Amino acid sequence: MNDNVFNYNSQGTQVSADERNKVLRNTYWLLALSLLPTVAGAWVGVATGITQALTGFMGLIVFMGGAFGFMWAIEKNKNSAAGVPILLAFTFFMGLMLSRMIAMVLGKSNGAELIMTAFGGTAGVFFVMASLASVIKRSLEGMGQWLMIGAVVLMVGAVVNIFVGSSVGMMVISVLAIGIFSLFMLYDLKRIVDGGETNYISATLGLYMSLFNVFQSLLALLGMGGSDD
C-alpha cells in the first residue's frame, strides 16, 4: 500500500507528502538559523547606538527601503545558492532595525524581563499556529487576500501614527498587528502543509516576517506598560 499521499500546489503540480515534509523541515531549520543574525544585529545596534538617529520619517525610509530591497533580492534568488546568505543578511538588518526599540525597553527597570516575555509570547503564538496548521483540514487559500489587505491598512495606519505620535494609536496598531500576523503564520504554515509552498526560502521569509512583527508588537505593548523606575 502506498502511503505517499499527493496534494496539488497552485500550479496544479503534484506534491507528495515526503516533499511537503521536507519543505516544512527545511523551513523550520532555516527559520531557527535566521534568529541568530537577528540577535546579532540587535546586539550590534544596542551596543553601538547606530540606529538611534533613525527616528520619524528618516527611520521609516531606511527601514522600508532596506526591507523591501532585501525581500526583492531574496525572492529573485530563492532558487539559487545565494538565497540563504541574502536571507540571513536580511535578518541581521531586521535585528539592527529592532535594536532602537530594544534599547528603549532595556532602559526600563524590568526591561530584560519584558523582552523575554515578548519572546515567550511570540514562541507561544507560533506553537499554537503550527499546531492548528497541522490539524485544520480545509484550505485557507481564500484568507490570503484578506490578510494582505489588512497588512496594507495596518502599514498605512502605522505611517500616519508616526506623524501623529498617538500612544493609543500605537497600542491599537500593535494589537491589530499581533492578530493579523498570527493569522499570517497560520496561513503560511498551512500552505506548506498542503503543498502550496514548495520553496523553503520563500516559506522562511514569510514566517520570519510574521514572527518579527508579532514580537515587535508585543514588545511595544509591554514597553508601554513597563516600569521606568
SULSULMO-V477425 format. One record per pair of residues at least 12 apart in sequence whose C-alpha atoms are under 10 Angstrom apart, sorted by sequence separation. I is the first residue (numbers start at 1). J is the second residue. D is the distance in whole Angstrom. If there is no record, write none. Layout:
i->(I | I)
j->(J | J)
d->(D | D)
This chain:
i->(4 | 5 | 6 | 74 | 75 | 102 | 157 | 158 | 161 | 191 | 3 | 4 | 5 | 6 | 7 | 73 | 74 | 102 | 157 | 3 | 4 | 6 | 73 | 74 | 158 | 188 | 189 | 3 | 4 | 71 | 74 | 157 | 158 | 188 | 189 | 70 | 71 | 74 | 157 | 158 | 188 | 70 | 73 | 189 | 154 | 155 | 188 | 189 | 70 | 71 | 154 | 158 | 187 | 188 | 70 | 154 | 187 | 69 | 70 | 185 | 186 | 68 | 154 | 155 | 184 | 185 | 188 | 67 | 70 | 154 | 184 | 185 | 66 | 67 | 185 | 186 | 151 | 181 | 182 | 184 | 185 | 67 | 150 | 151 | 154 | 181 | 184 | 185 | 66 | 67 | 150 | 183 | 184 | 66 | 181 | 182 | 151 | 181 | 182 | 185 | 63 | 67 | 150 | 151 | 180 | 181 | 63 | 66 | 150 | 181 | 182 | 148 | 178 | 181 | 182 | 63 | 147 | 148 | 151 | 177 | 178 | 180 | 181 | 63 | 146 | 147 | 180 | 62 | 63 | 178 | 179 | 147 | 148 | 177 | 178 | 181 | 147 | 177 | 178 | 59 | 176 | 177 | 178 | 179 | 144 | 174 | 175 | 177 | 178 | 143 | 144 | 147 | 174 | 177 | 178 | 143 | 174 | 176 | 177 | 174 | 175 | 54 | 144 | 174 | 175 | 143 | 144 | 173 | 174 | 51 | 52 | 55 | 142 | 174 | 175 | 50 | 51 | 54 | 140 | 141 | 171 | 174 | 175 | 49 | 50 | 51 | 52 | 53 | 140 | 141 | 170 | 171 | 174 | 41 | 44 | 45 | 51 | 52 | 139 | 140 | 173 | 41 | 42 | 43 | 46 | 50 | 51 | 52 | 141 | 171 | 172 | 34 | 37 | 38 | 41 | 42 | 45 | 46 | 49 | 50 | 51 | 136 | 140 | 141 | 170 | 171 | 34 | 37 | 38 | 40 | 41 | 42 | 44 | 45 | 48 | 49 | 52 | 139 | 140 | 170 | 171 | 36 | 37 | 38 | 39 | 40 | 41 | 42 | 43 | 44 | 45 | 46 | 47 | 51 | 52 | 133 | 134 | 138 | 139 | 34 | 35 | 37 | 38 | 39 | 40 | 41 | 42 | 43 | 45 | 46 | 125 | 129 | 133 | 137 | 171 | 30 | 34 | 37 | 38 | 41 | 42 | 45 | 46 | 49 | 125 | 128 | 129 | 132 | 133 | 136 | 140 | 167 | 170 | 33 | 34 | 36 | 37 | 38 | 39 | 40 | 41 | 42 | 43 | 44 | 45 | 46 | 129 | 130 | 131 | 133 | 134 | 135 | 139 | 141 | 31 | 34 | 35 | 36 | 37 | 38 | 39 | 40 | 41 | 42 | 43 | 46 | 47 | 122 | 125 | 126 | 129 | 130 | 133 | 134 | 138 | 30 | 31 | 34 | 35 | 37 | 38 | 39 | 41 | 42 | 45 | 46 | 125 | 128 | 129 | 130 | 132 | 133 | 137 | 139 | 167 | 30 | 33 | 34 | 37 | 38 | 41 | 42 | 45 | 46 | 125 | 128 | 129 | 130 | 131 | 132 | 133 | 135 | 36 | 37 | 38 | 39 | 40 | 42 | 43 | 126 | 129 | 130 | 131 | 133 | 134 | 31 | 35 | 38 | 39 | 42 | 43 | 46 | 122 | 125 | 126 | 129 | 130 | 133 | 134 | 38 | 42 | 125 | 129 | 133 | 126 | 130 | 126 | 126 | 126 | 125 | 122 | 123 | 126 | 122 | 125 | 122 | 125 | 122 | 123 | 119 | 122 | 123 | 121 | 122 | 121 | 122 | 119 | 120 | 122 | 118 | 119 | 122 | 118 | 119 | 121 | 122 | 117 | 118 | 121 | 60 | 118 | 119 | 115 | 118 | 119 | 115 | 117 | 118 | 57 | 60 | 117 | 118 | 56 | 115 | 116 | 118 | 114 | 115 | 118 | 56 | 57 | 114 | 115 | 117 | 118 | 56 | 57 | 114 | 55 | 56 | 114 | 115 | 111 | 114 | 115 | 56 | 113 | 114 | 111 | 114 | 111 | 114 | 110 | 113 | 114 | 87 | 91 | 98 | 102 | 105 | 87 | 90 | 94 | 101 | 105 | 108 | 111 | 84 | 104 | 107 | 110 | 111 | 84 | 87 | 88 | 91 | 95 | 98 | 102 | 105 | 106 | 109 | 110 | 111 | 83 | 87 | 91 | 94 | 98 | 101 | 102 | 105 | 108 | 109 | 110 | 83 | 101 | 104 | 105 | 107 | 108 | 109 | 110 | 79 | 84 | 106 | 107 | 108 | 109 | 78 | 79 | 87 | 91 | 102 | 105 | 107 | 108 | 78 | 79 | 101 | 105 | 106 | 107 | 78 | 79 | 105 | 75 | 77 | 78 | 77 | 75 | 74 | 75 | 74 | 75 | 10 | 71 | 74 | 71 | 71 | 27 | 24 | 27 | 24 | 24 | 23 | 24 | 31 | 22 | 23 | 30 | 31 | 34 | 20 | 21 | 24 | 29 | 30 | 34 | 20 | 21 | 23 | 27 | 28 | 31 | 32 | 19 | 20 | 21 | 24 | 26 | 27 | 30 | 31 | 35 | 19 | 20 | 21 | 23 | 24 | 26 | 27 | 30 | 31 | 34 | 38 | 20 | 23 | 24 | 25 | 26 | 27 | 28 | 29 | 30 | 31 | 17 | 19 | 20 | 22 | 23 | 24 | 27 | 28 | 31 | 32 | 17 | 20 | 23 | 26 | 27 | 31 | 35 | 16 | 17 | 20 | 22 | 23 | 26 | 27 | 30 | 15 | 16 | 19 | 20 | 24 | 28 | 15 | 20 | 23 | 24 | 27 | 31 | 10 | 14 | 15 | 23 | 9 | 13 | 14 | 15 | 9 | 13 | 15 | 12 | 9 | 10 | 11 | 7 | 8 | 9 | 10 | 7 | 8 | 9 | 10 | 6 | 7 | 8 | 9 | 6 | 7 | 9)
j->(16 | 17 | 18 | 86 | 87 | 114 | 169 | 170 | 173 | 203 | 16 | 17 | 18 | 19 | 20 | 86 | 87 | 115 | 170 | 17 | 18 | 20 | 87 | 88 | 172 | 202 | 203 | 18 | 19 | 86 | 89 | 172 | 173 | 203 | 204 | 86 | 87 | 90 | 173 | 174 | 204 | 87 | 90 | 206 | 172 | 173 | 206 | 207 | 89 | 90 | 173 | 177 | 206 | 207 | 90 | 174 | 207 | 90 | 91 | 206 | 207 | 90 | 176 | 177 | 206 | 207 | 210 | 90 | 93 | 177 | 207 | 208 | 90 | 91 | 209 | 210 | 176 | 206 | 207 | 209 | 210 | 93 | 176 | 177 | 180 | 207 | 210 | 211 | 93 | 94 | 177 | 210 | 211 | 94 | 209 | 210 | 180 | 210 | 211 | 214 | 93 | 97 | 180 | 181 | 210 | 211 | 94 | 97 | 181 | 212 | 213 | 180 | 210 | 213 | 214 | 96 | 180 | 181 | 184 | 210 | 211 | 213 | 214 | 97 | 180 | 181 | 214 | 97 | 98 | 213 | 214 | 183 | 184 | 213 | 214 | 217 | 184 | 214 | 215 | 97 | 214 | 215 | 216 | 217 | 183 | 213 | 214 | 216 | 217 | 183 | 184 | 187 | 214 | 217 | 218 | 184 | 215 | 217 | 218 | 216 | 217 | 97 | 187 | 217 | 218 | 187 | 188 | 217 | 218 | 96 | 97 | 100 | 187 | 219 | 220 | 96 | 97 | 100 | 186 | 187 | 217 | 220 | 221 | 96 | 97 | 98 | 99 | 100 | 187 | 188 | 217 | 218 | 221 | 89 | 92 | 93 | 99 | 100 | 187 | 188 | 221 | 90 | 91 | 92 | 95 | 99 | 100 | 101 | 190 | 220 | 221 | 84 | 87 | 88 | 91 | 92 | 95 | 96 | 99 | 100 | 101 | 186 | 190 | 191 | 220 | 221 | 85 | 88 | 89 | 91 | 92 | 93 | 95 | 96 | 99 | 100 | 103 | 190 | 191 | 221 | 222 | 88 | 89 | 90 | 91 | 92 | 93 | 94 | 95 | 96 | 97 | 98 | 99 | 103 | 104 | 185 | 186 | 190 | 191 | 87 | 88 | 90 | 91 | 92 | 93 | 94 | 95 | 96 | 98 | 99 | 178 | 182 | 186 | 190 | 224 | 84 | 88 | 91 | 92 | 95 | 96 | 99 | 100 | 103 | 179 | 182 | 183 | 186 | 187 | 190 | 194 | 221 | 224 | 88 | 89 | 91 | 92 | 93 | 94 | 95 | 96 | 97 | 98 | 99 | 100 | 101 | 184 | 185 | 186 | 188 | 189 | 190 | 194 | 196 | 87 | 90 | 91 | 92 | 93 | 94 | 95 | 96 | 97 | 98 | 99 | 102 | 103 | 178 | 181 | 182 | 185 | 186 | 189 | 190 | 194 | 87 | 88 | 91 | 92 | 94 | 95 | 96 | 98 | 99 | 102 | 103 | 182 | 185 | 186 | 187 | 189 | 190 | 194 | 196 | 224 | 88 | 91 | 92 | 95 | 96 | 99 | 100 | 103 | 104 | 183 | 186 | 187 | 188 | 189 | 190 | 191 | 193 | 95 | 96 | 97 | 98 | 99 | 101 | 102 | 185 | 188 | 189 | 190 | 192 | 193 | 91 | 95 | 98 | 99 | 102 | 103 | 106 | 182 | 185 | 186 | 189 | 190 | 193 | 194 | 99 | 103 | 186 | 190 | 194 | 189 | 193 | 207 | 210 | 211 | 211 | 210 | 211 | 214 | 211 | 214 | 212 | 215 | 213 | 214 | 211 | 214 | 215 | 214 | 215 | 215 | 216 | 214 | 215 | 217 | 214 | 215 | 218 | 215 | 216 | 218 | 219 | 215 | 216 | 219 | 159 | 217 | 218 | 215 | 218 | 219 | 216 | 218 | 219 | 159 | 162 | 219 | 220 | 159 | 218 | 219 | 221 | 218 | 219 | 222 | 161 | 162 | 219 | 220 | 222 | 223 | 162 | 163 | 220 | 162 | 163 | 221 | 222 | 219 | 222 | 223 | 165 | 222 | 223 | 222 | 225 | 223 | 226 | 223 | 226 | 227 | 201 | 205 | 212 | 216 | 219 | 202 | 205 | 209 | 216 | 220 | 223 | 226 | 200 | 220 | 223 | 226 | 227 | 201 | 204 | 205 | 208 | 212 | 215 | 219 | 222 | 223 | 226 | 227 | 228 | 201 | 205 | 209 | 212 | 216 | 219 | 220 | 223 | 226 | 227 | 228 | 202 | 220 | 223 | 224 | 226 | 227 | 228 | 229 | 199 | 204 | 226 | 227 | 228 | 229 | 199 | 200 | 208 | 212 | 223 | 226 | 228 | 229 | 200 | 201 | 223 | 227 | 228 | 229 | 201 | 202 | 228 | 199 | 201 | 202 | 202 | 201 | 201 | 202 | 202 | 205 | 141 | 202 | 205 | 205 | 206 | 189 | 189 | 192 | 191 | 192 | 192 | 193 | 200 | 192 | 193 | 200 | 201 | 204 | 191 | 192 | 195 | 200 | 201 | 205 | 192 | 193 | 195 | 199 | 200 | 203 | 204 | 192 | 193 | 194 | 197 | 199 | 200 | 203 | 204 | 208 | 193 | 194 | 195 | 197 | 198 | 200 | 201 | 204 | 205 | 208 | 212 | 195 | 198 | 199 | 200 | 201 | 202 | 203 | 204 | 205 | 206 | 193 | 195 | 196 | 198 | 199 | 200 | 203 | 204 | 207 | 208 | 194 | 197 | 200 | 203 | 204 | 208 | 212 | 194 | 195 | 198 | 200 | 201 | 204 | 205 | 208 | 194 | 195 | 198 | 199 | 203 | 207 | 195 | 200 | 203 | 204 | 207 | 211 | 191 | 195 | 196 | 204 | 191 | 195 | 196 | 197 | 192 | 196 | 198 | 196 | 194 | 195 | 196 | 193 | 194 | 195 | 196 | 194 | 195 | 196 | 197 | 194 | 195 | 196 | 197 | 195 | 196 | 198)
d->(6 | 5 | 9 | 6 | 9 | 10 | 8 | 8 | 9 | 9 | 10 | 6 | 8 | 9 | 9 | 7 | 6 | 8 | 9 | 9 | 7 | 9 | 9 | 10 | 10 | 10 | 8 | 10 | 10 | 9 | 10 | 10 | 7 | 7 | 10 | 7 | 8 | 9 | 7 | 9 | 9 | 8 | 10 | 9 | 10 | 9 | 7 | 8 | 8 | 8 | 7 | 10 | 10 | 7 | 6 | 9 | 10 | 9 | 9 | 8 | 9 | 10 | 8 | 9 | 8 | 6 | 9 | 7 | 9 | 7 | 8 | 9 | 8 | 9 | 9 | 10 | 9 | 10 | 10 | 9 | 6 | 8 | 9 | 8 | 9 | 9 | 6 | 8 | 8 | 8 | 9 | 9 | 9 | 9 | 8 | 7 | 7 | 5 | 8 | 10 | 9 | 10 | 7 | 8 | 9 | 7 | 8 | 10 | 10 | 9 | 9 | 9 | 9 | 7 | 7 | 10 | 7 | 10 | 10 | 9 | 9 | 9 | 6 | 7 | 10 | 8 | 9 | 9 | 10 | 7 | 8 | 8 | 9 | 7 | 5 | 10 | 7 | 7 | 8 | 9 | 10 | 10 | 9 | 10 | 9 | 9 | 9 | 9 | 6 | 9 | 8 | 9 | 8 | 7 | 7 | 9 | 10 | 9 | 9 | 8 | 7 | 9 | 7 | 5 | 8 | 7 | 9 | 8 | 7 | 7 | 10 | 9 | 10 | 9 | 10 | 8 | 7 | 8 | 9 | 7 | 9 | 7 | 8 | 10 | 10 | 9 | 9 | 9 | 6 | 9 | 9 | 10 | 7 | 9 | 10 | 10 | 7 | 6 | 9 | 9 | 10 | 10 | 10 | 10 | 10 | 9 | 6 | 9 | 9 | 8 | 9 | 9 | 10 | 8 | 8 | 8 | 8 | 8 | 8 | 9 | 10 | 10 | 7 | 8 | 8 | 6 | 10 | 6 | 9 | 9 | 5 | 9 | 9 | 5 | 10 | 8 | 9 | 8 | 8 | 8 | 10 | 9 | 7 | 9 | 9 | 7 | 6 | 8 | 8 | 7 | 8 | 9 | 9 | 10 | 10 | 9 | 10 | 9 | 8 | 8 | 9 | 9 | 5 | 8 | 10 | 7 | 4 | 8 | 8 | 5 | 9 | 7 | 6 | 9 | 8 | 8 | 6 | 6 | 5 | 4 | 5 | 5 | 7 | 8 | 10 | 9 | 8 | 7 | 8 | 8 | 10 | 10 | 10 | 8 | 9 | 8 | 5 | 7 | 9 | 7 | 4 | 7 | 10 | 8 | 7 | 9 | 9 | 8 | 9 | 9 | 8 | 9 | 8 | 9 | 10 | 9 | 7 | 8 | 8 | 6 | 6 | 8 | 8 | 6 | 7 | 7 | 9 | 9 | 10 | 8 | 6 | 7 | 6 | 7 | 10 | 9 | 10 | 6 | 9 | 9 | 4 | 9 | 8 | 5 | 9 | 6 | 7 | 10 | 5 | 10 | 9 | 5 | 9 | 10 | 8 | 9 | 10 | 8 | 7 | 7 | 7 | 8 | 8 | 9 | 10 | 9 | 9 | 10 | 10 | 8 | 9 | 10 | 9 | 9 | 10 | 10 | 10 | 10 | 9 | 7 | 10 | 7 | 10 | 9 | 7 | 10 | 9 | 9 | 9 | 8 | 9 | 9 | 9 | 9 | 8 | 8 | 8 | 7 | 9 | 10 | 9 | 10 | 9 | 9 | 10 | 10 | 9 | 9 | 8 | 9 | 10 | 8 | 10 | 7 | 9 | 9 | 10 | 9 | 10 | 10 | 6 | 9 | 9 | 6 | 8 | 9 | 9 | 9 | 10 | 9 | 6 | 8 | 6 | 9 | 8 | 10 | 10 | 8 | 10 | 8 | 9 | 8 | 9 | 5 | 8 | 10 | 9 | 5 | 9 | 9 | 8 | 9 | 9 | 9 | 9 | 9 | 9 | 6 | 8 | 10 | 8 | 7 | 10 | 8 | 10 | 6 | 8 | 10 | 9 | 7 | 10 | 8 | 10 | 6 | 9 | 10 | 10 | 7 | 9 | 10 | 8 | 7 | 9 | 10 | 10 | 8 | 9 | 9 | 9 | 8 | 9 | 9 | 9 | 8 | 8 | 8 | 7 | 10 | 10 | 10 | 7 | 8 | 7 | 9 | 10 | 8 | 9 | 10 | 8 | 9 | 9 | 8 | 6 | 9 | 7 | 7 | 9 | 8 | 8 | 8 | 9 | 6 | 7 | 6 | 8 | 9 | 8 | 8 | 9 | 10 | 6 | 6 | 9 | 8 | 10 | 10 | 9 | 5 | 6 | 7 | 10 | 10 | 9 | 9 | 8 | 7 | 7 | 8 | 8 | 9 | 9 | 10 | 9 | 6 | 9 | 9 | 10 | 9 | 7 | 10 | 8 | 8 | 7 | 8 | 9 | 10 | 9 | 8 | 8 | 10 | 10 | 8 | 9 | 10 | 6 | 7 | 7 | 10 | 10 | 9 | 8 | 9 | 9 | 10 | 8 | 10 | 10 | 8 | 9 | 6 | 7 | 9 | 9 | 9 | 9 | 9 | 10 | 6 | 10 | 9 | 9 | 5 | 10 | 6 | 9 | 10 | 7 | 9 | 8 | 9 | 6 | 7 | 7 | 8 | 8 | 10 | 6 | 6 | 9 | 9 | 9 | 9 | 9 | 9 | 9 | 10 | 9 | 8 | 9 | 9 | 7 | 7 | 6 | 8 | 8 | 9 | 9 | 8 | 5 | 9 | 5 | 7 | 10 | 10 | 8 | 7 | 9 | 9 | 9 | 9 | 10 | 9 | 8 | 8 | 10 | 8 | 9 | 6 | 10 | 8 | 9 | 9 | 10 | 10 | 8 | 8 | 10 | 9 | 9 | 10 | 10 | 9 | 9 | 8 | 9 | 8 | 9 | 9 | 9 | 8 | 5 | 6 | 6 | 6 | 4 | 8 | 9 | 6 | 7 | 7 | 9 | 8 | 8)
